[in-house]
Amino acid sequence: MNFHGPVQGGAGPNVTGVYTGTGGIVHFNFDGNSARAKPKPSSNVPFRRDDDFVERGDILTRIDERCSRPAGRAALVGFGGFGLPETWIFWLHASNAARLEEAYSDIAARVGLLTQPGNTAENLQLVRRWLSDAANGQWLMIVDNADDEVTMELGTHWRNISLAPLLPQSDHGAVLITSRDTDVARGLVGREQDIIAVAAMDEDQAVQLLLNKLGDAAENDARQLLQALECIPLAVVQAASYINRLRPRIAILDYLYEIRTLKKEVHLHYKAPPDIRRDDQAPNSVFATWKISFDHIRAKRPCAADLLSFMSFFNRQGIPEFMIRCHAEVRRGTHDGVPDTRSDEEEHDFEEDIAVLRAFSLVSLSQHEKEFGMHGLVQQATQQWLNLIKADEMWRRHFIHAMSQEFPTGEYPNWSRCRTLYPHVLTSIGQVESSQVITAREEVFWKEHPGTLASVGSLAQVLSLRGKDEEAEAMFRQNLVASERVSGKEHPETLGSMNNLALLMGRQGKYEEAMMIHRETLVAREKVLSKEHPDTLASMNNLTLVLIWRGKGEEAETMHRETVAAKEKLLGKEHPDTLSSIVLLAKLLSDQHHYDEASFLYERAITGFTTTLGYDDRTTQACRRIYSKMLLRKEQQN
């Protein structure tokens, strides 16, 4: 269970509270500079240095000219490293809103900002202010794969904000954008002159790249092959990977024969939809090299080909290893949906599958080493082939099933995994209608099986996070009715559905209905689970927050004192969750100008957080800073 929202009161500072049930921690967020030492400039470029890099004319010089200007911006447009001493380098994946949110959160963590998990609008403002402060030094922001108009939903009313105003403008910073869409790039840089077109390599550059990859080859043979590949870098890399993998049984001219044979088939079956933004022939060369590699893998190691098919339905960046390991389990799942235990042999097979895909340059390993990626054209080629053989729907269902198994509930301890999976959930929602997601789960179980209802609840939470409140509310209510019918009105799962619906009502500002449902949930949980059960305490906390919003401070204080007492008994006086509740009680008291008791509680919380989490933990620091602000407010009022 979780709750997001500002706790406001009096003239004091706003405190953002997130209650997560037992084991969770309330995080607080503030403006201002941290007392900790400033971290040194660093880079989060997610790719290893390419030792076979071939310089492309004056492109790097033109980038440097534009990005060295104050508040410089440049955009590279075409098919899609450099480092600066004493300069921050921030890499932002811009394929969708979730990737951008994740990138800004990563920036905040790297530069030492105290951020609120889930509070996108506030986190963006913190990062923008930090980037605008010249005292923090020079920085370069690389916005990668800005191929579409991406918007982020911010604020209480979920306003759609485009990417352009989110990019900072600062005399000591620069922004470099990569895109395949000239219109999108123009909107982000503002000037046509700052768009740098990246065309196909010229033949000499392509020869150098191919020879770098192969080590040694006859230049005349290489030029014939490159003419067939149209000097597309990705096609060159895939061809070299294939030749290297099968040497000495295959040489450049053998591969050239296969390419010429396949290009007719590719033209007929794999031609991409017309796109006026780029050369419509270029993808065919990539699809031809992809199919040669894929056909070989299918013949020699079909399980690796299946793995690539499965991976193609993820967001192509940041594909987590733990999710693609689900592939074997989904393929091997038993009738009741419980996977078998993975054997040592299957573990070895997985590593071999990945090694094969990497050897043929179909997937890449990120610097995190627990995430994978694939080029957009490789993903497109794979999905088009699956569509051609009528297998795309089957693999989509495998993907959805794996995601429904692995996507966790929204408690704070699960936020890291939620953040990792969220971009891939958005990808699945973009691919299918909500009804298809539920249908896939129904096929594994049945319509009102608890597993199906859990999937409905998870999808409703995702829709709520995306600001699709009406659809989320309808799904929450549907889930509640079904849960009441299957499990009964007082079953813990039913009460969990009630709690989720109440949280959504509160976020929408429907406080009266939220308050009513929270009261009903609390009474039922006290009866069924006991007054000191973690879920009961969660309901007490959530009701307290709604009471605060409704201006019922005295009732909120009374209830929250009960919550603190129960947590002290159940969890202990220094458990982080107990201390978080003490902070909220201190905030309630300070808003009513009961500064002495509030000070006592703040000091107790600071001591407890320092002992359990450490002096430098951001929760400890946040608590210390809000206490300092309360003392300043008290002094001003005196």
PEJODA-V253087 format. One record per residue. N is the residue number from 1. RES is the residue in one small letter. D_CENTER is the distance of its C-alpha to the mean C-alpha in whole Angstrom. Layout:
n->N res->RES d_center->D_CENTER
n->N res->RES d_center->D_CENTER
This chain:
n->1 res->m d_center->20
n->2 res->n d_center->19
n->3 res->f d_center->20
n->4 res->h d_center->18
n->5 res->g d_center->21
n->6 res->p d_center->23
n->7 res->v d_center->26
n->8 res->q d_center->29
n->9 res->g d_center->33
n->10 res->g d_center->36
n->11 res->a d_center->36
n->12 res->g d_center->33
n->13 res->p d_center->30
n->14 res->n d_center->27
n->15 res->v d_center->25
n->16 res->t d_center->22
n->17 res->g d_center->22
n->18 res->v d_center->19
n->19 res->y d_center->22
n->20 res->t d_center->20
n->21 res->g d_center->23
n->22 res->t d_center->25
n->23 res->g d_center->23
n->24 res->g d_center->21
n->25 res->i d_center->21
n->26 res->v d_center->21
n->27 res->h d_center->20
n->28 res->f d_center->22
n->29 res->n d_center->21
n->30 res->f d_center->24
n->31 res->d d_center->25
n->32 res->g d_center->27
n->33 res->n d_center->27
n->34 res->s d_center->26
n->35 res->a d_center->29
n->36 res->r d_center->28
n->37 res->a d_center->29
n->38 res->k d_center->26
n->39 res->p d_center->24
n->40 res->k d_center->25
n->41 res->p d_center->24
n->42 res->s d_center->21
n->43 res->s d_center->19
n->44 res->n d_center->16
n->45 res->v d_center->16
n->46 res->p d_center->15
n->47 res->f d_center->18
n->48 res->r d_center->21
n->49 res->r d_center->24
n->50 res->d d_center->26
n->51 res->d d_center->29
n->52 res->d d_center->31
n->53 res->f d_center->29
n->54 res->v d_center->32
n->55 res->e d_center->32
n->56 res->r d_center->32
n->57 res->g d_center->35
n->58 res->d d_center->35
n->59 res->i d_center->31
n->60 res->l d_center->30
n->61 res->t d_center->33
n->62 res->r d_center->32
n->63 res->i d_center->29
n->64 res->d d_center->30
n->65 res->e d_center->33
n->66 res->r d_center->30
n->67 res->c d_center->28
n->68 res->s d_center->31
n->69 res->r d_center->32
n->70 res->p d_center->31
n->71 res->a d_center->28
n->72 res->g d_center->28
n->73 res->r d_center->25
n->74 res->a d_center->25
n->75 res->a d_center->24
n->76 res->l d_center->24
n->77 res->v d_center->25
n->78 res->g d_center->25
n->79 res->f d_center->24
n->80 res->g d_center->21
n->81 res->g d_center->24
n->82 res->f d_center->25
n->83 res->g d_center->25
n->84 res->l d_center->27
n->85 res->p d_center->29
n->86 res->e d_center->28
n->87 res->t d_center->26
n->88 res->w d_center->22
n->89 res->i d_center->20
n->90 res->f d_center->16
n->91 res->w d_center->14
n->92 res->l d_center->11
n->93 res->h d_center->10
n->94 res->a d_center->11
n->95 res->s d_center->11
n->96 res->n d_center->9
n->97 res->a d_center->8
n->98 res->a d_center->5
n->99 res->r d_center->5
n->100 res->l d_center->8
n->101 res->e d_center->7
n->102 res->e d_center->5
n->103 res->a d_center->8
n->104 res->y d_center->11
n->105 res->s d_center->10
n->106 res->d d_center->11
n->107 res->i d_center->14
n->108 res->a d_center->15
n->109 res->a d_center->15
n->110 res->r d_center->17
n->111 res->v d_center->19
n->112 res->g d_center->20
n->113 res->l d_center->19
n->114 res->l d_center->19
n->115 res->t d_center->16
n->116 res->q d_center->16
n->117 res->p d_center->13
n->118 res->g d_center->12
n->119 res->n d_center->14
n->120 res->t d_center->12
n->121 res->a d_center->16
n->122 res->e d_center->17
n->123 res->n d_center->15
n->124 res->l d_center->15
n->125 res->q d_center->19
n->126 res->l d_center->19
n->127 res->v d_center->17
n->128 res->r d_center->20
n->129 res->r d_center->23
n->130 res->w d_center->22
n->131 res->l d_center->22
n->132 res->s d_center->25
n->133 res->d d_center->27
n->134 res->a d_center->29
n->135 res->a d_center->30
n->136 res->n d_center->26
n->137 res->g d_center->28
n->138 res->q d_center->27
n->139 res->w d_center->23
n->140 res->l d_center->22
n->141 res->m d_center->18
n->142 res->i d_center->17
n->143 res->v d_center->15
n->144 res->d d_center->15
n->145 res->n d_center->15
n->146 res->a d_center->16
n->147 res->d d_center->17
n->148 res->d d_center->17
n->149 res->e d_center->18
n->150 res->v d_center->14
n->151 res->t d_center->15
n->152 res->m d_center->13
n->153 res->e d_center->14
n->154 res->l d_center->16
n->155 res->g d_center->19
n->156 res->t d_center->21
n->157 res->h d_center->22
n->158 res->w d_center->18
n->159 res->r d_center->20
n->160 res->n d_center->18
n->161 res->i d_center->18
n->162 res->s d_center->18
n->163 res->l d_center->16
n->164 res->a d_center->20
n->165 res->p d_center->21
n->166 res->l d_center->17
n->167 res->l d_center->19
n->168 res->p d_center->21
n->169 res->q d_center->25
n->170 res->s d_center->27
n->171 res->d d_center->30
n->172 res->h d_center->28
n->173 res->g d_center->25
n->174 res->a d_center->24
n->175 res->v d_center->21
n->176 res->l d_center->21
n->177 res->i d_center->20
n->178 res->t d_center->19
n->179 res->s d_center->20
n->180 res->r d_center->22
n->181 res->d d_center->23
n->182 res->t d_center->26
n->183 res->d d_center->25
n->184 res->v d_center->22
n->185 res->a d_center->23
n->186 res->r d_center->26
n->187 res->g d_center->24
n->188 res->l d_center->22
n->189 res->v d_center->25
n->190 res->g d_center->28
n->191 res->r d_center->30
n->192 res->e d_center->31
n->193 res->q d_center->33
n->194 res->d d_center->30
n->195 res->i d_center->28
n->196 res->i d_center->29
n->197 res->a d_center->29
n->198 res->v d_center->28
n->199 res->a d_center->31
n->200 res->a d_center->32
n->201 res->m d_center->33
n->202 res->d d_center->37
n->203 res->e d_center->39
n->204 res->d d_center->40
n->205 res->q d_center->36
n->206 res->a d_center->35
n->207 res->v d_center->38
n->208 res->q d_center->37
n->209 res->l d_center->33
n->210 res->l d_center->35
n->211 res->l d_center->38
n->212 res->n d_center->35
n->213 res->k d_center->33
n->214 res->l d_center->36
n->215 res->g d_center->38
n->216 res->d d_center->42
n->217 res->a d_center->43
n->218 res->a d_center->45
n->219 res->e d_center->44
n->220 res->n d_center->46
n->221 res->d d_center->44
n->222 res->a d_center->41
n->223 res->r d_center->42
n->224 res->q d_center->43
n->225 res->l d_center->40
n->226 res->l d_center->38
n->227 res->q d_center->40
n->228 res->a d_center->38
n->229 res->l d_center->35
n->230 res->e d_center->35
n->231 res->c d_center->34
n->232 res->i d_center->30
n->233 res->p d_center->28
n->234 res->l d_center->26
n->235 res->a d_center->29
n->236 res->v d_center->31
n->237 res->v d_center->29
n->238 res->q d_center->28
n->239 res->a d_center->32
n->240 res->a d_center->33
n->241 res->s d_center->30
n->242 res->y d_center->32
n->243 res->i d_center->36
n->244 res->n d_center->35
n->245 res->r d_center->34
n->246 res->l d_center->37
n->247 res->r d_center->40
n->248 res->p d_center->43
n->249 res->r d_center->43
n->250 res->i d_center->41
n->251 res->a d_center->42
n->252 res->i d_center->41
n->253 res->l d_center->44
n->254 res->d d_center->43
n->255 res->y d_center->39
n->256 res->l d_center->41
n->257 res->y d_center->43
n->258 res->e d_center->40
n->259 res->i d_center->38
n->260 res->r d_center->41
n->261 res->t d_center->41
n->262 res->l d_center->38
n->263 res->k d_center->37
n->264 res->k d_center->39
n->265 res->e d_center->37
n->266 res->v d_center->34
n->267 res->h d_center->36
n->268 res->l d_center->37
n->269 res->h d_center->34
n->270 res->y d_center->31
n->271 res->k d_center->31
n->272 res->a d_center->28
n->273 res->p d_center->29
n->274 res->p d_center->30
n->275 res->d d_center->28
n->276 res->i d_center->31
n->277 res->r d_center->28
n->278 res->r d_center->29
n->279 res->d d_center->31
n->280 res->d d_center->31
n->281 res->q d_center->33
n->282 res->a d_center->31
n->283 res->p d_center->28
n->284 res->n d_center->31
n->285 res->s d_center->32
n->286 res->v d_center->28
n->287 res->f d_center->29
n->288 res->a d_center->32
n->289 res->t d_center->31
n->290 res->w d_center->28
n->291 res->k d_center->30
n->292 res->i d_center->33
n->293 res->s d_center->30
n->294 res->f d_center->29
n->295 res->d d_center->32
n->296 res->h d_center->33
n->297 res->i d_center->31
n->298 res->r d_center->31
n->299 res->a d_center->35
n->300 res->k d_center->35
n->301 res->r d_center->31
n->302 res->p d_center->30
n->303 res->c d_center->28
n->304 res->a d_center->26
n->305 res->a d_center->26
n->306 res->d d_center->25
n->307 res->l d_center->22
n->308 res->l d_center->21
n->309 res->s d_center->21
n->310 res->f d_center->19
n->311 res->m d_center->16
n->312 res->s d_center->17
n->313 res->f d_center->15
n->314 res->f d_center->12
n->315 res->n d_center->10
n->316 res->r d_center->12
n->317 res->q d_center->10
n->318 res->g d_center->8
n->319 res->i d_center->10
n->320 res->p d_center->11
n->321 res->e d_center->14
n->322 res->f d_center->15
n->323 res->m d_center->14
n->324 res->i d_center->16
n->325 res->r d_center->19
n->326 res->c d_center->19
n->327 res->h d_center->20
n->328 res->a d_center->24
n->329 res->e d_center->23
n->330 res->v d_center->23
n->331 res->r d_center->26
n->332 res->r d_center->28
n->333 res->g d_center->27
n->334 res->t d_center->30
n->335 res->h d_center->31
n->336 res->d d_center->30
n->337 res->g d_center->27
n->338 res->v d_center->27
n->339 res->p d_center->26
n->340 res->d d_center->29
n->341 res->t d_center->28
n->342 res->r d_center->27
n->343 res->s d_center->30
n->344 res->d d_center->31
n->345 res->e d_center->32
n->346 res->e d_center->29
n->347 res->e d_center->27
n->348 res->h d_center->29
n->349 res->d d_center->28
n->350 res->f d_center->24
n->351 res->e d_center->25
n->352 res->e d_center->27
n->353 res->d d_center->25
n->354 res->i d_center->23
n->355 res->a d_center->25
n->356 res->v d_center->27
n->357 res->l d_center->24
n->358 res->r d_center->23
n->359 res->a d_center->27
n->360 res->f d_center->27
n->361 res->s d_center->24
n->362 res->l d_center->22
n->363 res->v d_center->19
n->364 res->s d_center->18
n->365 res->l d_center->17
n->366 res->s d_center->15
n->367 res->q d_center->17
n->368 res->h d_center->15
n->369 res->e d_center->17
n->370 res->k d_center->15
n->371 res->e d_center->12
n->372 res->f d_center->14
n->373 res->g d_center->14
n->374 res->m d_center->16
n->375 res->h d_center->18
n->376 res->g d_center->18
n->377 res->l d_center->21
n->378 res->v d_center->21
n->379 res->q d_center->19
n->380 res->q d_center->21
n->381 res->a d_center->24
n->382 res->t d_center->23
n->383 res->q d_center->22
n->384 res->q d_center->25
n->385 res->w d_center->27
n->386 res->l d_center->26
n->387 res->n d_center->27
n->388 res->l d_center->30
n->389 res->i d_center->31
n->390 res->k d_center->30
n->391 res->a d_center->27
n->392 res->d d_center->24
n->393 res->e d_center->24
n->394 res->m d_center->25
n->395 res->w d_center->22
n->396 res->r d_center->20
n->397 res->r d_center->21
n->398 res->h d_center->21
n->399 res->f d_center->17
n->400 res->i d_center->17
n->401 res->h d_center->19
n->402 res->a d_center->17
n->403 res->m d_center->14
n->404 res->s d_center->16
n->405 res->q d_center->18
n->406 res->e d_center->15
n->407 res->f d_center->12
n->408 res->p d_center->14
n->409 res->t d_center->16
n->410 res->g d_center->14
n->411 res->e d_center->17
n->412 res->y d_center->16
n->413 res->p d_center->16
n->414 res->n d_center->13
n->415 res->w d_center->11
n->416 res->s d_center->9
n->417 res->r d_center->9
n->418 res->c d_center->8
n->419 res->r d_center->5
n->420 res->t d_center->5
n->421 res->l d_center->6
n->422 res->y d_center->5
n->423 res->p d_center->4
n->424 res->h d_center->7
n->425 res->v d_center->9
n->426 res->l d_center->9
n->427 res->t d_center->11
n->428 res->s d_center->13
n->429 res->i d_center->14
n->430 res->g d_center->15
n->431 res->q d_center->17
n->432 res->v d_center->19
n->433 res->e d_center->21
n->434 res->s d_center->20
n->435 res->s d_center->23
n->436 res->q d_center->22
n->437 res->v d_center->20
n->438 res->i d_center->22
n->439 res->t d_center->25
n->440 res->a d_center->23
n->441 res->r d_center->23
n->442 res->e d_center->27
n->443 res->e d_center->28
n->444 res->v d_center->27
n->445 res->f d_center->29
n->446 res->w d_center->30
n->447 res->k d_center->30
n->448 res->e d_center->30
n->449 res->h d_center->29
n->450 res->p d_center->27
n->451 res->g d_center->25
n->452 res->t d_center->24
n->453 res->l d_center->24
n->454 res->a d_center->22
n->455 res->s d_center->19
n->456 res->v d_center->21
n->457 res->g d_center->20
n->458 res->s d_center->16
n->459 res->l d_center->16
n->460 res->a d_center->18
n->461 res->q d_center->15
n->462 res->v d_center->12
n->463 res->l d_center->15
n->464 res->s d_center->16
n->465 res->l d_center->12
n->466 res->r d_center->13
n->467 res->g d_center->16
n->468 res->k d_center->18
n->469 res->d d_center->20
n->470 res->e d_center->23
n->471 res->e d_center->22
n->472 res->a d_center->20
n->473 res->e d_center->23
n->474 res->a d_center->25
n->475 res->m d_center->23
n->476 res->f d_center->24
n->477 res->r d_center->27
n->478 res->q d_center->28
n->479 res->n d_center->26
n->480 res->l d_center->28
n->481 res->v d_center->31
n->482 res->a d_center->31
n->483 res->s d_center->30
n->484 res->e d_center->33
n->485 res->r d_center->35
n->486 res->v d_center->34
n->487 res->s d_center->34
n->488 res->g d_center->36
n->489 res->k d_center->35
n->490 res->e d_center->35
n->491 res->h d_center->33
n->492 res->p d_center->30
n->493 res->e d_center->28
n->494 res->t d_center->29
n->495 res->l d_center->29
n->496 res->g d_center->26
n->497 res->s d_center->25
n->498 res->m d_center->28
n->499 res->n d_center->25
n->500 res->n d_center->22
n->501 res->l d_center->24
n->502 res->a d_center->26
n->503 res->l d_center->23
n->504 res->l d_center->22
n->505 res->m d_center->25
n->506 res->g d_center->25
n->507 res->r d_center->22
n->508 res->q d_center->24
n->509 res->g d_center->27
n->510 res->k d_center->29
n->511 res->y d_center->30
n->512 res->e d_center->33
n->513 res->e d_center->32
n->514 res->a d_center->29
n->515 res->m d_center->32
n->516 res->m d_center->34
n->517 res->i d_center->31
n->518 res->h d_center->30
n->519 res->r d_center->34
n->520 res->e d_center->35
n->521 res->t d_center->32
n->522 res->l d_center->33
n->523 res->v d_center->37
n->524 res->a d_center->36
n->525 res->r d_center->34
n->526 res->e d_center->37
n->527 res->k d_center->39
n->528 res->v d_center->37
n->529 res->l d_center->35
n->530 res->s d_center->37
n->531 res->k d_center->37
n->532 res->e d_center->35
n->533 res->h d_center->32
n->534 res->p d_center->29
n->535 res->d d_center->28
n->536 res->t d_center->31
n->537 res->l d_center->30
n->538 res->a d_center->27
n->539 res->s d_center->29
n->540 res->m d_center->31
n->541 res->n d_center->28
n->542 res->n d_center->27
n->543 res->l d_center->30
n->544 res->t d_center->31
n->545 res->l d_center->28
n->546 res->v d_center->29
n->547 res->l d_center->33
n->548 res->i d_center->32
n->549 res->w d_center->30
n->550 res->r d_center->34
n->551 res->g d_center->36
n->552 res->k d_center->37
n->553 res->g d_center->37
n->554 res->e d_center->40
n->555 res->e d_center->39
n->556 res->a d_center->35
n->557 res->e d_center->37
n->558 res->t d_center->39
n->559 res->m d_center->36
n->560 res->h d_center->34
n->561 res->r d_center->37
n->562 res->e d_center->37
n->563 res->t d_center->34
n->564 res->v d_center->34
n->565 res->a d_center->37
n->566 res->a d_center->36
n->567 res->k d_center->33
n->568 res->e d_center->35
n->569 res->k d_center->37
n->570 res->l d_center->35
n->571 res->l d_center->32
n->572 res->g d_center->34
n->573 res->k d_center->35
n->574 res->e d_center->33
n->575 res->h d_center->30
n->576 res->p d_center->27
n->577 res->d d_center->26
n->578 res->t d_center->30
n->579 res->l d_center->29
n->580 res->s d_center->27
n->581 res->s d_center->29
n->582 res->i d_center->32
n->583 res->v d_center->30
n->584 res->l d_center->29
n->585 res->l d_center->33
n->586 res->a d_center->34
n->587 res->k d_center->32
n->588 res->l d_center->34
n->589 res->l d_center->37
n->590 res->s d_center->37
n->591 res->d d_center->36
n->592 res->q d_center->40
n->593 res->h d_center->41
n->594 res->h d_center->42
n->595 res->y d_center->41
n->596 res->d d_center->43
n->597 res->e d_center->41
n->598 res->a d_center->38
n->599 res->s d_center->38
n->600 res->f d_center->40
n->601 res->l d_center->36
n->602 res->y d_center->34
n->603 res->e d_center->36
n->604 res->r d_center->36
n->605 res->a d_center->32
n->606 res->i d_center->32
n->607 res->t d_center->34
n->608 res->g d_center->32
n->609 res->f d_center->29
n->610 res->t d_center->30
n->611 res->t d_center->32
n->612 res->t d_center->29
n->613 res->l d_center->26
n->614 res->g d_center->28
n->615 res->y d_center->29
n->616 res->d d_center->26
n->617 res->d d_center->23
n->618 res->r d_center->22
n->619 res->t d_center->23
n->620 res->t d_center->26
n->621 res->q d_center->26
n->622 res->a d_center->25
n->623 res->c d_center->28
n->624 res->r d_center->30
n->625 res->r d_center->29
n->626 res->i d_center->29
n->627 res->y d_center->33
n->628 res->s d_center->34
n->629 res->k d_center->33
n->630 res->m d_center->35
n->631 res->l d_center->38
n->632 res->l d_center->38
n->633 res->r d_center->38
n->634 res->k d_center->41
n->635 res->e d_center->43
n->636 res->q d_center->43
n->637 res->q d_center->44
n->638 res->n d_center->47
